[in-house]
Amino acid sequence: MTPFLVRKRQEKIFETRNDDANLGLLMVTVVRQELSHCDLVLACSATFCRSSVLHTLLMFPNLRQVVKVTSAEDLVAIDWIPNRCGGYIMLLEHLEPLLALAMLHHHSWNYAGRYVVVAGSVTQLEALVTTRNGKKTENILGVVKIASDTWRLYTNQLYWSPGVKTIATYSRSGFHVQQPNLFPEKVGNLRGAALKVSTFNFEPSIIYYRAENGSLLFRFGEEISLIKAIARSLNFTPEFAEPADGETWGWMADNGSWTGTHGELQRDEVDIVISNLYVSYIRAKIFDFTVPFQDEMVCFLARTELPLPRWQALAFPFQNWTWLAIFCGIIASGPALWLVANVSNVCGEEVPSFRWLGFSWYYAFGLHFCESQQFLPRMLSTRIFVAFLWMYCIILTIVYSGNLTAFLLVRRPPASIQTIEDLYNSGLEVAALADIIFMSSIKYSNDPYLRGLSKVFRVYANEYEVFPIVLAGKAVFLESRSFGEFHIATQFSHGSESSMRFMKECFAPYPIAMALQKHSPLKRKFDIVIGWVVQSGLLYHYFQESVRLTATMKGRSNLGQDYGGVVMTDRSVVALNLDHLQGLFIISCIVLIPSFLVFALEKLHFAFNQG
């Protein structure tokens, strides 16, 4: 049957049944205008199931379910997962079954569906839109009879204001429309609505700037900037607050309830949670995540070991085996020169001094230190040997002096913990702030060394309890990389050096997202705006802004403070000083003291012989 014939047949039915003709024509208009591409659920009470309204709706070609409703259990039996968009037409004389469903059965509800509800009064509609499910459903169209042949259409206002709003009036003369779209967009422009945002101080995501008396002046940070950008785009006002119970993320009780920010969101007391939230299966059971805006590696933050003493820099340019080869070369070059000189003397007269082993060795030793020599060999073979020895010594001294300059300027760190295996073997404590995510990642890891760290894993209340023991070398700090980068840049760096570092091995990359109420209508628009922010590269800009502002406000006044007996000092390099050249003075002392002792012995021996 063609749409034209269907429409004519529907109009003919309503002409013969004047009692509900207007309502029937209204339902036909709504379906044609808003639900033509949707799967339909037609729920009716006993009276409506016998009316012409239902009969004419059944003539539409949409895939549909028809349910006779006597209690909420009848509505629970509906297939709430449509193949396409879902249209739900509720023809009920009393809304008690629907109200019971909306208050108790969150699984038996399509939050993205379009609901057309025929109600006896506006009060019933307001009761529906204030239920737990009704508050999270964007598209609810209410129809209330205000006269014998007149119906008024209402829409829920979601975040705009409480209750419902009139959008049209329908009578025999047709629509008197105040708003052409019967299901208006309600999240794209929230009209300045106040949304509750639960958070707490967690740098660099959320940073608190307080006055001297401890009062909070303002908040800033990566996620604060992000939520403000979303607020500007969707036109809402974020109202920040901390968890009332004093917890941070919170923990799960035996009955499945949560404390902290997780508990507030689980109980629908707040709209949004921002606090460096890792996306996890456990958390996804109690609230919805937005699209991730960051991927974080979990890394180990350890102290930077004190560098080796500068006097050792004299030995750093060459490795141990290289030094051994050079030492052997110095020892062997003297006898080799003596041997060549004596062999050459057979064919001619060589300089007599070269035929002495002591002189030949002293001569070769001087060449290694670029010492000019007064004697030159006479024989060609000896001269060739000495020429190549010169080349060898020149290259050796140039390479050594070049590397020595670098090692004198840059202090060499000692061998330190870099891998998870090194950390496991060290027995150091692994400190963390959140046990839910990190502990499970460690405990169920396939890496035996990482799994072994669960024995030394310990949770602390805040980072300022952890920093002293890390700087004292008693523990490592397990946290996200951006967290570590922020604190290194703002608290533990001076010049080009820092007292904190990352181990080379990280693990468990986690996506970070915002948290919304389960089935929140905000998610669709939040995901779009977050995608724009990520694609624009603004998150890195927000991070850099947070670092600069924090460093400016703190004035780097805490960079030399004492953490657990470890004083952070400036170890930046400016110019060569006595500290850089201490190795030379140590060698001078080592040489001068034996020389002085030998000189004293010679004087005593000479005095004894004279006596």
C-alpha positions in Angstrom: 0.0 0.0 0.0 1.4 3.4 -1.0 2.0 6.1 1.7 -0.8 8.2 0.1 -3.3 5.4 0.4 -2.1 4.7 4.0 -2.6 8.4 4.9 -6.1 8.5 3.3 -7.1 5.3 5.2 -5.9 6.7 8.5 -7.8 10.0 8.0 -10.9 8.0 7.1 -10.6 6.0 10.4 -10.3 9.2 12.4 -13.3 10.7 10.7 -15.5 7.8 11.9 -14.1 7.7 15.4 -14.2 11.3 16.7 -13.3 10.3 20.3 -9.6 9.9 19.6 -9.3 11.2 16.1 -7.2 14.2 17.1 -4.8 12.1 19.1 -4.5 9.6 16.3 -3.7 12.3 13.7 -1.2 13.7 16.2 0.6 10.4 16.6 0.6 9.9 12.8 2.2 13.3 12.3 4.8 12.6 15.0 5.8 9.3 13.5 6.0 10.7 10.0 8.0 13.7 11.1 10.3 12.2 13.7 10.2 8.4 13.8 9.8 7.3 10.1 13.3 5.7 10.1 13.0 4.1 13.6 12.0 0.8 15.0 8.8 1.3 17.0 7.6 0.0 20.3 3.9 0.6 20.8 3.0 0.1 24.5 -0.7 0.5 25.3 -3.0 0.0 28.2 -6.3 -1.9 27.8 -8.3 1.1 26.5 -5.7 2.4 24.1 -5.1 -1.2 22.7 -8.7 -1.1 21.4 -8.5 2.4 20.1 -8.1 3.6 16.5 -4.9 5.3 17.6 -3.1 2.0 17.8 -4.8 0.5 14.7 -3.6 3.3 12.5 -0.1 3.2 13.9 0.1 -0.4 13.0 -0.3 0.5 9.4 3.2 2.1 9.2 5.8 -0.2 7.6 8.3 0.3 10.5 9.6 -2.7 12.3 7.6 -2.7 15.6 6.8 -4.4 18.9 3.3 -4.1 20.4 3.0 -4.6 24.2 -0.1 -4.6 26.3 0.9 -3.0 29.6 -0.6 -3.9 33.0 2.6 -3.6 35.1 6.2 -2.7 34.8 7.2 -6.3 34.1 5.4 -6.0 30.7 7.7 -3.2 29.8 10.8 -5.0 31.0 10.0 -7.8 28.5 10.5 -5.4 25.6 13.5 -5.8 23.4 15.2 -2.5 24.2 18.0 -2.8 21.7 16.7 -1.7 18.3 18.4 -2.3 15.0 18.0 1.4 14.1 16.9 4.3 16.2 14.3 3.4 18.7 10.9 5.1 18.9 8.8 4.4 22.0 5.1 5.4 21.9 3.5 5.0 25.3 -0.3 5.0 25.1 -1.0 4.6 28.8 -4.0 5.8 30.9 -1.8 5.7 34.0 2.0 6.1 34.0 2.7 4.1 37.1 4.2 1.1 35.2 6.4 3.4 33.2 7.5 5.4 36.3 8.4 2.2 38.1 10.4 1.1 35.1 12.2 4.4 34.9 13.1 4.4 38.5 14.3 0.9 39.0 15.2 -0.8 35.7 18.2 1.0 34.1 19.0 -2.0 32.0 15.5 -2.1 30.5 15.7 1.4 28.9 17.1 2.9 25.7 18.7 6.2 26.8 19.2 7.2 23.2 15.6 6.4 22.2 12.8 8.9 21.3 9.9 8.6 23.7 6.4 9.8 23.0 4.3 9.6 26.2 0.6 10.2 26.4 0.0 11.4 30.0 -3.0 12.4 32.0 -1.3 15.5 33.4 1.8 17.6 33.3 2.5 16.4 36.8 2.9 12.9 35.6 5.3 14.0 32.9 7.4 15.9 35.4 7.5 12.8 37.6 8.8 10.8 34.6 11.5 13.3 33.6 12.8 13.4 37.2 13.3 9.7 37.5 16.8 8.3 37.3 16.3 7.1 33.7 14.3 10.1 32.7 17.0 12.6 33.8 19.4 10.9 31.4 17.1 10.6 28.4 17.5 13.5 26.0 14.3 12.9 23.9 11.0 12.7 25.8 7.9 14.1 24.1 4.9 14.4 26.4 1.3 14.7 25.1 -1.4 16.0 27.5 -5.1 16.6 26.7 -6.0 20.2 27.7 -9.5 20.3 26.0 -12.0 18.0 24.3 -10.2 18.3 21.0 -6.9 19.9 21.9 -3.6 18.3 23.0 -0.5 20.1 24.2 3.1 18.8 23.5 5.9 19.1 26.1 9.5 18.2 26.0 11.9 17.5 28.9 14.5 20.2 29.5 17.3 17.9 30.7 20.0 20.3 32.0 18.3 23.5 31.0 15.9 23.7 34.0 13.7 21.3 35.9 10.3 20.1 34.7 9.0 20.2 31.1 8.5 22.9 28.5 5.6 23.5 26.1 6.7 23.2 22.4 3.4 22.9 20.5 -0.4 22.7 20.7 -2.4 20.4 18.4 -6.1 20.6 17.5 -8.4 19.9 14.6 -7.1 23.0 12.9 -3.5 21.5 13.1 -0.3 22.3 14.8 0.4 25.6 16.6 4.1 25.1 16.8 6.3 27.1 19.2 9.3 25.0 18.2 9.5 23.2 14.8 11.7 20.4 16.0 9.7 18.1 18.4 13.0 16.5 19.6 15.3 19.5 19.9 19.0 19.2 20.5 19.5 19.7 24.3 23.3 19.0 24.8 24.8 21.1 22.0 23.9 24.3 23.9 23.3 23.8 27.6 22.3 27.4 28.0 24.6 28.1 30.9 23.5 25.2 33.0 25.6 24.4 36.1 27.2 21.0 35.9 28.9 19.6 39.1 32.5 18.6 38.6 34.1 16.5 41.3 37.9 16.7 41.5 40.9 17.1 43.8 44.4 18.3 43.7 46.5 16.0 41.5 49.3 17.7 39.5 49.5 18.3 36.6 45.9 17.4 35.8 44.4 19.5 38.6 46.5 22.1 40.5 45.3 24.1 43.4 46.7 27.6 44.1 46.2 28.5 47.7 46.6 31.6 49.8 49.0 31.7 52.8 46.0 30.9 55.1 45.3 27.7 53.1 42.2 29.0 51.3 41.8 28.0 47.7 42.3 30.9 45.3 41.8 29.1 41.9 42.4 25.9 40.1 44.3 25.2 36.9 46.0 22.4 35.1 45.6 20.2 32.0 42.2 18.8 32.8 40.9 22.1 34.2 41.8 23.8 31.0 40.2 20.9 29.0 36.9 21.0 30.9 36.8 24.8 30.6 37.3 24.4 26.8 34.4 22.0 26.7 32.3 24.3 28.8 32.8 27.2 26.4 31.9 25.0 23.4 28.7 23.5 25.0 27.8 26.6 27.0 27.7 25.3 30.5 29.2 26.4 33.8 31.4 23.9 35.7 31.0 23.9 39.5 34.1 22.3 41.0 34.0 20.6 44.3 36.0 17.9 46.2 34.5 14.6 47.4 32.5 15.2 50.6 34.0 12.2 52.4 37.6 13.5 52.0 38.6 10.6 49.8 40.3 11.0 46.4 39.3 8.4 43.8 37.8 6.2 46.5 37.6 2.5 47.1 35.0 -0.2 46.8 33.2 -1.6 49.8 32.1 -5.3 50.1 28.6 -4.3 49.0 29.8 -2.8 45.7 29.4 0.8 46.7 32.3 3.3 46.3 33.7 6.2 48.2 35.4 9.3 46.8 34.8 10.7 43.4 33.8 7.2 42.1 31.1 7.0 44.7 29.7 10.4 44.0 29.4 9.5 40.3 28.0 6.1 41.1 25.2 7.8 43.1 24.6 10.4 40.4 25.5 13.2 42.9 27.8 14.9 40.4 27.8 15.1 36.6 31.6 14.9 35.8 34.7 13.6 37.4 38.2 14.8 36.3 41.2 13.4 38.2 43.7 11.7 35.8 41.3 8.7 35.4 42.7 5.6 33.7 40.1 3.8 31.7 39.6 0.4 33.2 37.1 -2.4 33.2 36.4 -2.1 37.0 35.6 1.6 36.6 33.5 1.2 33.5 31.1 -0.9 35.5 30.0 2.1 37.6 30.3 5.1 35.2 30.9 6.0 31.6 34.1 7.3 30.2 34.5 9.9 27.5 36.7 9.2 24.5 40.3 9.1 25.8 42.2 12.4 25.4 45.6 11.0 26.4 47.6 7.8 26.6 49.9 7.5 29.5 52.7 5.1 30.3 53.1 4.1 33.9 56.8 4.7 34.8 59.1 4.4 37.8 60.4 7.7 39.2 63.7 7.3 41.0 66.3 9.6 42.4 69.2 10.7 40.3 72.3 9.1 41.9 75.0 11.5 42.9 77.6 11.6 40.2 81.0 10.1 40.5 83.8 12.3 42.0 85.4 14.6 39.4 88.9 13.3 40.1 87.9 10.0 38.5 87.2 11.9 35.3 90.9 11.5 34.3 90.2 7.8 33.7 86.8 8.2 32.0 87.9 8.9 28.4 88.9 5.3 27.9 87.4 2.0 28.9 89.2 -0.4 31.1 90.4 -2.6 28.3 91.6 0.4 26.4 93.6 1.6 29.4 95.2 -1.9 29.7 96.2 -1.8 26.0 97.7 1.7 26.4 99.6 0.6 29.5 101.0 -2.4 27.7 102.0 -0.1 24.8 103.9 2.2 27.2 105.7 -0.7 28.8 106.6 -2.4 25.5 107.5 0.7 23.4 110.8 1.3 25.4 112.2 -2.3 24.9 111.0 -2.3 21.3 113.0 1.0 20.6 116.0 -0.4 22.4 115.9 -3.6 20.3 115.5 -1.7 17.0 118.4 0.7 17.9 120.7 -2.2 18.8 119.9 -4.1 15.6 120.4 -1.0 13.5 123.8 -0.4 15.2 125.1 -3.5 13.5 124.7 -1.8 10.1 126.0 1.5 11.3 126.7 3.7 14.3 123.5 4.5 16.2 123.3 7.2 18.9 124.8 5.5 22.0 122.0 6.5 24.3 119.5 4.5 22.4 121.5 1.3 23.1 120.6 1.7 26.8 117.3 0.2 27.8 116.6 2.8 30.5 117.1 5.7 28.1 115.0 4.0 25.3 112.1 3.4 27.7 112.3 7.0 29.1 112.4 8.3 25.5 109.2 6.3 24.5 107.5 7.3 27.7 108.1 11.0 27.0 106.6 10.6 23.5 103.4 9.4 25.0 103.1 12.7 26.9 104.1 14.8 23.9 107.4 15.7 25.5 110.0 17.0 22.9 113.2 15.1 22.8 116.7 16.4 22.2 118.2 13.3 20.6 117.1 12.0 17.2 118.1 8.5 16.0 120.7 8.4 13.2 119.8 5.1 11.5 116.9 5.0 9.0 115.2 1.9 10.5 115.3 3.5 14.0 113.9 6.8 12.6 111.0 5.0 10.8 110.1 3.3 14.1 110.3 6.5 16.1 108.2 8.3 13.4 105.4 5.8 13.6 105.6 5.9 17.4 105.2 9.7 17.2 102.0 9.3 15.1 100.6 6.8 17.5 101.2 9.0 20.5 99.8 12.2 18.8 96.6 10.4 17.9 96.3 8.9 21.4 96.9 12.2 23.2 94.4 14.1 20.9 91.7 11.6 21.5 92.3 11.5 25.2 92.4 15.3 25.6 89.2 15.8 23.6 87.3 13.2 25.6 88.8 14.5 28.9 87.3 18.0 28.3 83.8 16.5 27.9 84.1 14.4 31.0 85.5 17.3 33.1 82.5 19.5 32.1 79.8 16.8 32.5 79.7 14.7 35.6 79.3 11.0 35.0 76.5 9.3 36.8 77.2 5.9 38.5 75.5 2.7 37.5 71.9 2.9 38.5 68.6 1.0 38.4 67.2 1.2 34.9 65.2 -1.9 34.3 62.4 -3.7 36.1 64.8 -6.6 36.7 67.3 -4.2 38.3 64.5 -2.9 40.5 63.4 -6.3 41.6 67.0 -7.3 42.5 67.5 -4.1 44.4 64.7 -4.8 46.9 63.6 -1.2 46.9 60.0 -0.3 47.9 57.5 0.6 45.1 55.4 3.5 46.3 52.1 4.5 44.6 49.1 6.7 45.2 46.4 4.4 43.6 46.3 0.7 44.4 43.3 -0.3 42.2 44.9 0.0 38.8 48.6 -0.3 39.5 48.4 -3.3 41.9 46.3 -5.3 39.5 48.7 -4.5 36.6 51.7 -5.7 38.6 50.0 -8.7 40.3 48.7 -10.2 37.1 51.6 -9.3 34.8 53.3 -12.0 32.7 56.7 -10.6 33.6 58.0 -12.5 36.7 60.1 -9.5 37.8 57.2 -7.1 37.6 55.0 -9.6 39.3 57.5 -9.9 42.1 57.3 -6.2 42.8 53.8 -6.8 44.4 55.6 -7.9 47.5 57.2 -4.5 48.0 54.2 -2.4 46.8 52.9 0.2 49.2 50.2 2.9 48.8 50.6 6.4 50.2 48.1 9.2 50.8 49.8 11.8 48.7 53.0 12.5 46.7 54.6 14.6 49.4 54.9 11.5 51.6 56.6 9.7 48.8 59.2 12.2 47.6 61.4 12.1 50.7 61.8 8.4 50.7 62.5 8.4 46.9 65.2 11.1 47.3 66.7 9.1 50.2 67.1 6.1 47.8 64.7 3.9 49.8 61.9 3.6 47.2 60.8 4.3 43.6 57.6 6.2 42.8 55.1 4.4 40.4 53.0 7.0 38.5 52.1 8.3 35.1 54.9 9.9 33.0 53.2 13.3 32.7 52.9 13.4 36.5 56.7 12.7 36.8 57.6 15.2 34.1 55.6 17.9 35.8 57.1 17.4 39.2 60.7 17.1 37.8 60.2 20.3 35.9 58.7 22.3 38.7 60.3 21.0 41.9 63.4 18.8 41.2 65.2 20.6 38.4 67.7 23.4 38.4 69.6 24.4 35.3 70.3 21.3 33.3 70.2 18.8 36.1 67.5 17.3 38.2 67.4 15.2 41.4 64.7 12.9 40.0 64.7 10.7 36.9 62.7 8.0 35.1 63.9 4.4 34.9 64.3 3.3 31.2 61.6 0.7 31.4 57.9 1.6 31.7 54.8 -0.6 31.4 51.0 -0.7 31.1 50.0 2.1 28.8 46.6 3.4 29.9 44.2 5.8 28.2 43.0 8.7 30.3 39.5 10.1 30.0 36.9 12.0 31.9 34.1 10.1 33.8 30.4 10.8 33.4 27.3 9.3 35.0 26.3 5.9 33.6 24.3 6.5 30.4 24.9 10.3 30.6 23.6 12.2 27.5 26.7 14.4 27.8 29.0 11.7 26.4 28.1 12.2 22.7 28.9 15.9 22.6 31.9 15.6 25.1 33.5 13.0 22.8 33.2 15.4 19.8 34.7 18.4 21.6 37.5 16.3 23.1 38.4 15.0 19.7 38.7 18.6 18.4 41.0 19.5 21.3 43.2 16.4 20.8 43.5 17.0 17.1 44.4 20.7 17.6 47.4 19.8 19.9 46.0 21.9 22.8 46.7 19.3 25.4 50.4 19.8 25.1 49.9 23.5 25.3 47.8 23.1 28.5 50.6 21.0 30.0 53.3 23.6 29.2 51.1 26.3 30.6 50.7 24.4 33.8 54.4 23.9 34.2 55.2 27.6 33.5 52.5 28.9 35.8 53.5 26.5 38.7 57.1 27.4 38.4 56.3 31.1 38.4 54.0 30.9 41.4 56.4 28.7 43.5 59.3 30.8 42.4 61.3 27.7 42.5 61.6 28.4 46.2 61.4 24.7 47.0 64.3 23.6 44.8 66.9 23.6 47.5 64.7 22.3 50.3 65.5 19.3 52.4 63.4 16.2 51.7 64.1 13.6 54.3 67.6 14.7 54.9 68.5 15.0 51.2 69.2 18.5 50.2 68.6 19.4 46.6 71.4 21.7 45.4 72.4 23.3 42.2 74.8 21.1 40.3 74.7 23.0 37.1 78.0 23.6 35.3 79.2 27.1 34.5 83.0 27.1 34.2 86.0 25.0 35.0 87.0 25.3 38.7 89.0 23.5 41.3 86.3 20.9 41.5 86.7 20.1 37.8 90.5 19.9 38.0 90.8 18.1 41.3 92.2 15.0 39.5 95.2 17.0 38.3 96.0 18.1 41.9 95.6 14.6 43.2 98.1 13.4 40.6 100.5 16.2 41.5 100.3 15.2 45.1 100.8 11.5 44.3 103.9 12.4 42.3 105.3 15.1 44.5 105.1 13.2 47.8 107.2 10.1 46.6 109.6 12.5 44.8 110.1 14.4 48.0 110.7 11.2 50.0 113.2 10.0 47.4 114.9 13.4 47.5 115.1 13.2 51.3 116.6 9.7 51.1 119.2 10.8 48.6 120.2 13.7 50.9 120.5 11.4 53.8 122.6 9.0 51.8 124.8 11.7 50.5 125.3 13.1 54.1 126.1 9.6 55.3 128.8 9.1 52.7 130.3 12.5 53.4 130.5 11.7 57.1 
